[in-house]
Amino acid sequence: MTETILSVDTLDVRFPTSRHRDGSDAMNPFPDYSAAYVVLRTTEGAEGHGLIFTVGRGTEIEVAAVRSLAEMVVGQPVAELVADPGALARRLIGDSQIRWLGPEKGVVHMAAGGLVNAVWDLAARRAGKPLWKLLADLTPEQIVAQIDFRYLRDALTEVEALELLRAASINRDAREQLLRREGYPAYTTTPGWLGYDDEKLARLCKEAVEDGYELIKLKVGGSLADDVRRMAIAREAVGPKTRIAVDANQIWGVPDAIGWMRELREFDPYWIEEPTSPDDVLGHAAVRKALAPIKVATGEHVHNAVMFKQLLQAGAVDVVQIDACRVGGVNENLAILLLAAKFGVPVCPHAGGVGLCELVQHLAMFDFVAVSGTTENRAIEYVDHLHEHFVHPVRVSGGRYLAPTAPGMSAQIVAESLTAYSFPEGPEWAAE
Amino acid sequence: MTETILSVDTLDVRFPTSRHRDGSDAMNPFPDYSAAYVVLRTTEGAEGHGLIFTVGRGTEIEVAAVRSLAEMVVGQPVAELVADPGALARRLIGDSQIRWLGPEKGVVHMAAGGLVNAVWDLAARRAGKPLWKLLADLTPEQIVAQIDFRYLRDALTEVEALELLRAASINRDAREQLLRREGYPAYTTTPGWLGYDDEKLARLCKEAVEDGYELIKLKVGGSLADDVRRMAIAREAVGPKTRIAVDANQIWGVPDAIGWMRELREFDPYWIEEPTSPDDVLGHAAVRKALAPIKVATGEHVHNAVMFKQLLQAGAVDVVQIDACRVGGVNENLAILLLAAKFGVPVCPHAGGVGLCELVQHLAMFDFVAVSGTTENRAIEYVDHLHEHFVHPVRVSGGRYLAPTAPGMSAQIVAESLTAYSFPEGPEWAAE
C-alpha cells in the first residue's frame, strides 16, 4: 500500500498572554498569542506539524480555512508530497475558486502556508534532519524548482537564482560547521513591550546586554512623550554600543512616521520597524529617504513575495523581516530569501509570538549556509515567551540561537499544552 | 426601547455557473458565482442586506469570518450605526486581534466590508432612498468624516478631500436629474468569456453593439494563438469604433504581459485589465509604460485604499476598477473614489459575478453626482447573469444602467433563490 495522508487535524490553541500584557504594542494592546495548529498523519503513523500564528480572536477563521484547504491534502501520496512540497503549494495557492479570497494574501494564504510547512516538517522528519539542514542539502536546481517565479521574473529569474545559489555553494560546509558550533545571532524584544513600566524596561534592557544581545527592540507609537522617556531609559541602560531598534507596528501614516521618528533621532535608533501600513511600498520608500541613516524594516505583515519584491525594487527597506507563518510557507520564503540576496538586503526574521522563533530559525540558518552566506547585520528576533510548550524549543545562549538538531521544523507543541490551551474548551479558558 | 441589531444571519449561497462556463477566464476556468450573504435584523423588524461575492469553494471560510465579526454588530443601537457606519468600519477593520489575519486584506477585510455594506443598506432603507442618493445628499463634511485617512494623507488629506467635494457641489442637482433621466454608461463582458466558442463570440459581439454598448471586454491569456484569432473575430464583429478591452485576470508576469500584449496591438485593445498580480504596483507601472497608448486597468482584486493610493502615485493605472465587495465596504470605496478624483483617473467599476452590478452602480452614480462630476471615459461593467435572483435587479437599457429608485443598496436576494441555491443543502446542490 502506498503511504498517503490519512488525516489533517486542526486545533484552535490560545495562550492568555494579554493577562500580563506580554506582547503589547501600539496596534496590539492586548494580544493573546494563539495558533491554528495543524497535524498531518500518514497511513503509516508518521506526522507533520505546522502552525499559523495568530493573536487571539479570529483564530477560528484561520482554523476554518485550514480545514477547507486540507481536503486537497488528505489522500495524497506522502512520497510525492515530501519530494516536491512546491507542487502542493501551487495547488493550494492557485486553486481557481479559493484564490478569489486572496489572492495570495490573508487568511487563505496563511492557511496554505501552514499546510505547506507541515509537509516540510514531515519531509524533514522522514529525512532525519532538522529543516535547515534538509534545505541546505538540496541542490541549487532543487531549490529553484520549489519556487513559483510567475510574478518575480522582472526582479529575479530562475537563471539568476541558480547563479546566486551556485555562488553560495563555496564554503557551504565550513559555514555549516560554524553554525553548528556558534549558532546564529539573536536580538531581543523582551524588554520593550509597551505595557511594561519604566523600572521593568530598564531592568530588562540591562539583562539583555548581560545576556549577550547586541541589538534590542522597543515598541513605540503610543505617545511621543512616553517614547522619548522610554528611549532615554533604554539608551541609558544599554550604553552607546548596543543597537536599539524601534517598532511602531503600523500605527502611523507616512508624514506622522517621519515627524515622530525625528524626535527620537537623538537616541540613535537602529531601525524603525513597520512605520506605516505594510502594504505601503512607496510610503516605506518615502520614510526611508526622509529618515536615513535610520534604517527601515518591515515584513511580518508583508503578505507575499510580490510585495517583498517591490519593497526591494523601490529601495524601501534596509532590513527584510521574513515571517514563517505569514506567507505561503517555506517555498515562498525561499523566494523571499533569494530576492533579498539578489538586492543585497539583510534578512532579520520576525519571531516571538508562539512558535515563530522555533520555525523561522530554520530559514535564517539555511540562508546563512546556502544563500546569503553571512550573518553580518543579521539577527533573528527572540522573545522568551511560551517556548516551554514546544517539544523542541529553541535554544538561545549568549545572544545566539543554537542550531536545532532534532528532525523537522520544530513546530510540535506538547500534547498537554494543546489540551490545556485549546479554545474555548480547554481548562485555561473554560474557567473564564 | 432603543432599536438595536437583533441578529446577523449569514448564508452560503452558490450558483452553479461553471456548468456552462459563464464567467470563465484564464485564472478562473470554472467559477461557481457565489456569495457569503448577510442579513441584519433589528429589534423593530427592519433589515439590512449585504453580500460578499466569491467564486465557489471557500465561501464557507468567508461565512465563518462574517460570523466572527458579527459579534461586534449584534446588540448595537441602530440609530448610531446608520448615522455613522464609518465608526463600525473602524471597529471591525481595526480590531486589535482579528487585524493580524489581514491587516485590511483578504477574508477578514471582505467580511468587514460585507457587514458595513449591510449597515449602509439598512441606512438607505430607513432614509427611503437608494444608496447613491443617500450618499449624494451627504455634505462634504459628512462624507469626509466617513473615511479613515490614517494611511492616505501623503496622497490625500481631509482638507483636499473637502475641497474636491465642495467643488463638485456645483451643478450637483443638474447631474442628479441627468442621471435619473439618462442613466450611467455600461460596458459588457458578456461576449468575451474564454470558454465560449468563436461563433458564440461573434454573435454576442454583434448583439452588444446592437444593444448600444460602446465598450466590450474579452478575456485573454489562455493561448496567444486563440487570443489573436478571437480578437480578430471580435474586431471584425464590432467594427473599428467600438472599444474592445481585454482582461488577463493576472495570468502573466510583467515581461509576459508586455510581450503578449504587443501581439494584440494590431486589434487596438482599449485597456489591458489585470495584466499581472494585483499586488504589483510597480509591475503595473512598468506594463503601462511599455504598452502606452494601451491603457492599464485593475482593481477587482486590489485589496484596500493603500494599494489604490500607490497605483495612482506610481502612475500605474489609467482606469481604477473599484469593486463593491473587495474592500472594507462603502466607506473605503468613498476613499478610493476621492483618490481617483484627486489624481484625475477615471473609475470604471468591476461588476458581474452575482450582485456586483447591483451594489457597485450606487457608488459610480454617487461619484458622478458628487465627486468626479463626469461620466466621460467611464462605464460600469455589465454581465447579464443572475440578476433574476435579486429583489431589485439592475435595469440596463441602451447600454446604460438606469438609476435605481428602490431604497437601499439593491443587495437583497429573493427568498426562493436563497433556499434553492444554499450550499450544500439547497436543492440545486443536494442532487449533485
Interface residues (C-beta under 8 A of the other chain):
Chain A: M27 N28 P29 F30 P31 D32 T54 V55 G56 R57 G58 E60 I61 E62 A64 A65 S68 D95 S96 Q97 I98 R99 W100 L101 G102 P103 E104 K105 G106 V107 V108 H109 M110 F149 R150 Y151 L152 R153 D154 Q250 W252 G253 V254 P255 T276 S277 P278 D279 D280 V281 L282 G283 A286 H301 H303 N304 V306 M307 K309 Q310 Q313 A314
Chain B: M27 N28 P29 F30 P31 D32 T54 V55 G56 R57 G58 E60 I61 E62 A64 A65 S68 D95 S96 Q97 I98 R99 W100 L101 G102 P103 E104 K105 G106 V107 V108 H109 M110 F149 R150 Y151 L152 R153 D154 Q250 W252 G253 V254 P255 T276 S277 P278 D279 D280 V281 L282 G283 A286 H301 H303 N304 V306 M307 K309 Q310 Q313 A314
